[in-house]
Amino acid sequence: MDHAAILERITASMRAAPDVGEVARYIPELASVDPNQFGICIALADGQVFASGDADRRFSIQSISKVFTLALALGRFGERLWQRVGREPSGQPFNSILQLEHEKGIPRNPFINAGALVVTDAILAGHAPREVLGELLRFVRAAAGDEDIHIDEAVARSETDHGDRNMALAHFMAAHGNFENRPALTCGTYFHQCAIEMTTRQLALAGRFLIGGPRSGGLISPASVRRINALMLTCGHYDGSGDFAYRVGLPGKSGVGGGILVIAPGRASIAVWSPGLNQHGNSQLGTLAAERFAQATGWSVFG
């Protein structure tokens, strides 16, 4: 299979796409990003890496960071984590408070904002935010094999200044007894984790720990690899998760910075980035590119 040629064809078609979506406006630092950018990279299980387009341009990974914090939390708490957060698709926008009220402060899954806040709150227990963020960065850098991965402080400040809805989610869960730290402390840590900045190439390399087998690098257990992939497939694109699973057939996690991390179990980690979003808050061209890639390779968890 000529992976390089596949990526070049996809990049050319994305460059010619008439509709690139709209960048996230509610975070001012993201609102200023040029939407006419596209990068894609694939890191194969055998160590080969192929990239095309703006694959070495840095961007804010945003909610893709939830994959890495979930990996840390599962390593620390195991099955006990699920006492505080569910494992079901939400069917609601990623920052919805509606479901929390019906379900008494237990978020539907760890990839919506409320669920990710609970995961961050869990790993904060007994630790300072600086320690937790340092541990998270070390994990991501080890996964990528690259020390040049950092938090964009300007994005973190922008999220903090405009994070009222996330603060509301945190206070609501605290009112239901599902928070161990002060909401401001957890939210501040969460805003910084979402502000991790990476290139598409770095993200594809960092995702290798979810391929399974030797490429997982022993960072997490095989059981956690399976569970995270399952949640990425069913919940990784918010209320667009079913559509992504239908079109792509592979586990994936999106972020409002325009990135998507896609895992082909046993085969590869794929990262794609285009800042313009669709109506669900997922990368418009990134979703289309992942679909084209799956069609070209025939890769799918459904055979």
N, C-alpha and C positions, 0 to 999 in steps of 0.2 A: 504494500500500500504506500503510495506517494503522499505522505502526510504534508510535506511542504507545499506541494501543488494544491492540495485540498484547501489549506489555509490561505494561499494566495488567491484562489478563486472566490473563497468566501469574502475575503477582504475587498476584492474588486467589486463584488456585488453589493456589499454594505456601503462602499463609497458612493455607489450610484443610487442608493435607496432614496426615494422622494420624501419620506417622512422619518425623521430621526427621533421623534418624541420630544418631550419637554424636560429640561433639567429641574431638579428639586428646588423649589422657590422658598421653602420655609426655613432653609438654612442658608443665610446670605452668602457664606463662603462657597457653597455649592452652586448657588444661583449664577455666579459669575463664570462658571466653567464653560468653555466652548463645546457645544453639543456635537459638532462635526468632527469627532475623533472616534477612532475605532482601533482596538488592538485585540489580538487573540494569540494564545500560546498553548501548546500541549506538551506535557512532561510525561513521557512513556515509562512504563514499569521497568524497561530495560536500561533506563538512564538517558535515552535520547530526548532532546528538546528541540521543538520547532516553534517558530514565532513569525508573526506577520503584522503589518500595520504599526500602530502606535504602542507596541508591546513593551516599550521601555519608558513610557511616560507615566509618571506617578499620579495616583488618584487616591481618594479617600475610600477605604473598603467598607466603611459604615457597618451594616448589619451582617456582612460576611464574618465580621469579628465574632459573632455569636457562635459560630462553629468552633472556634478555638477556645472560647470561654466554657462552652459546654464540655469540650474534651477535658479541660482542667477540672471542672466540677464533677464529672463522672469518675475521674481518677481519684478524686478526694472523697466523694460521698457514695459512689456506686448507686444502687437502687434506692437508697434513702432520698435521693434528690427528687424522685417522683412523688413524694409526699407533699411537695410544695408547688409542683408544676405538672401539667398534664402532657399527653403525648398525641393529642388529636388535632386534626386540621381545624382552623378557626372559622373560615367562611366569612370573616370580617376584616376590615382594613387593619394594617399592622399596628396602628396606634389607637385602636378602638377601646373605649372604656365600657361599652355596653355589655359585653360578655362577662366582664369581671363582676358586674353587679348581680347578674343572674347566677354566677357560679361562686359567689361569696369569697372573692379575692384570690381564687386559685386560677392562674392563667392557663389557657387552653394548651399551649405548647411553648417550648423554650426559644422559638424563633420569632414570635411576635414580640413587640416591645415589652409588654408586661412580663412575659415569661423570661425574656433576657435580663430584665431588671432583677427578677428573683434569683436567677443564676448568678449574676454579679453580686447580689447581696449575700448569697451563700458562700462564695469564695472569699468575700471580704471578712467573714467572721473571724475575729481575733487578729486581723492583719490591718496594717495601714494601707490606704489607697496606693501609695508609692510602691509598696511591696508587691501588691497584687498586679499593678500595671507592669512592674519590672518582671515578674514571673510570666505574665502573658507575653511580653515582648521576647523574653528568652525562649519561650515555647515556639512562637512564630518564627523567630530567627533560626532556631534549630531545625524546624520543619522545612524551611526554605533553604537551609545551608548558606545563609546570607546575613551578615551582621548589619548591613546598611538598610535597616527597616526601623522606622521611627514613628512617633506620634506627631501629627501636625497640630501645633498648639493654637494656631489661628482658627482652625476648624473646630477644635475643642471649645474655644471661647465662644465661637459663633453658636454652637449647639447649646452651651450653657446659658447664653443670653436669650435663647429662643426655645428653651426646653420646658415650657410651662405644662404642656400636655403630658410629657413623661413624668414630671413632678407630680401631676395630678394622679397618674396611674400609681406611682409609688406611695403617695399618701393614702390612696384608697386601699391598697393592699396592706399597708401598715395598720389601717383601721380595722382590718379583718385578721390581724395577728400574723400576717404572712411576710413580715419584714423583721430583720434582726438589727439592722443599723438605721441611723437617721436617714430619711429619704434623700436629703441633700447630699449626704456622703456617698450613698450608693449611686445616685444619679450623676454626681460629678465624676465618679470612677467610670460609669457607663459611657458618658459623653467622651471621655478620653479614649476608651477602648475603641469606640466607633471611629475615632479620628486617626487610627493607624493608617499610614500612607504606604502604598506599595505600587509596584509596577505589575502589569499583567503577567510578565515573566516570573516575577517573584511569587505572585499568588499561585500560579500553576505549580511551581516548585513546592510551595508550602502545603499544597493540597495532597501531595504524594502520601502523606501518612494515612490517608483515607482510602488508598487504592487496595490495601490488604497485602499480605505476604511480606517479603523482605523490604519492599519500599516503604512500608509503614515505619521503619526505623525504630521500632520498639517504644515509640513515644506514648502510645496508649495500647490497651489490650485489644485483641481481635474482637472480643465481644463489644467493646465500645465502638470500634470501627463499624461493625454491622449496625449498631443502634443509631449512630449518627447518620449513616447513609440512609437508613430507613426514614428518619425524621426529615432529612433533606428532601427526599422524594415526596413525602406526604405534606410537608409543612414549609418547605424552604422558600416558597414564593408567595406567602400570605394567601389572599383569596384568589390568586392566580396559580396556585400550586397544582390543581388538577389539570389545568390547561397545559402547564409546562410538562407535567408527567405524560400527558397524552401526546404532545408534539415532539418531545425530546426523548422520553423514556429512560432518563438517567437522573440520579440524585443531583440536586443543584441548590445553591444558596445565593440569593441576590442581595444587593445593597443599593440604597438610593444614591450612592455615588456613581452608579452605572455599571458596577462590576457584577459578574456572576462566576462562581466557582462550581464546576461540574465534575462529577466523579464517574468514570467508567470502571467499575470494580474489576480488579485484576489486570486492568489494561493501562489506564492513564488518568492523570489529573488535567483538566482543561480549564483555562481561565479566559474570560472574554470581557471586554470593557467598551462601553459606549455610554456617555453620560445622559443621553436623552431617555426619559422613562415613559412607560405606557400608563394606562389608567389604574393599574394595580401597584404602581411604584417600582416596577421592575424594568430593567434596561430593554428598550424596544428593539434595537438592533442586536443587542446581546442575545435576547431570546430567539430571534430569527436566526442568528448565526449558529447558536447551539443546535437548533432544529436542522439547519443545513448540514452541520457537521455530523450529526447522528445519521442523517440520511445517506451522506457520502461514505461513512465508515460502516454502516449497518450495526453499530453498537447500540445495545439496549439491554436493560435488565429483564426485559420481557421476551428475549429470544429473537 
